[in-house]
Amino acid sequence: MRIELKQAFRIVTFIPPDDAQKVVEAVMGADPLRYGQYTQVYWQSTPGTEHYRGDKDAVPAEGKPEEVVALPSVRLEFSLSGSLEHVQDVLMALAAKHPCKEPVILVQPVLETRTYDKK
């Protein structure tokens, strides 16, 4: 068996549970979410709680400026390979379907493993 390391980007975002599927579909419309010999590879958490407080000039989707808001949210995680331009295209597709005006989207360069000759 051998293991190779591949450069990729790990994307994490937080979405209201009712909007998660449409965001996933938008992302998969821009990239098949391939990991080795598999496609549509992503991780989605069970609902948790997201907290935020908008500045006085903010126009939050929920709540009012300078008010603390706590909403149900799921964490969506997936990997992308390819150029920065491709990653930006996928992020644009994600943001277009995300209900928040300024969605939290984290992008981190990572190394992923690929396993070969395993029987």
Disulfide bonds with the S-S distance in Angstrom:
none
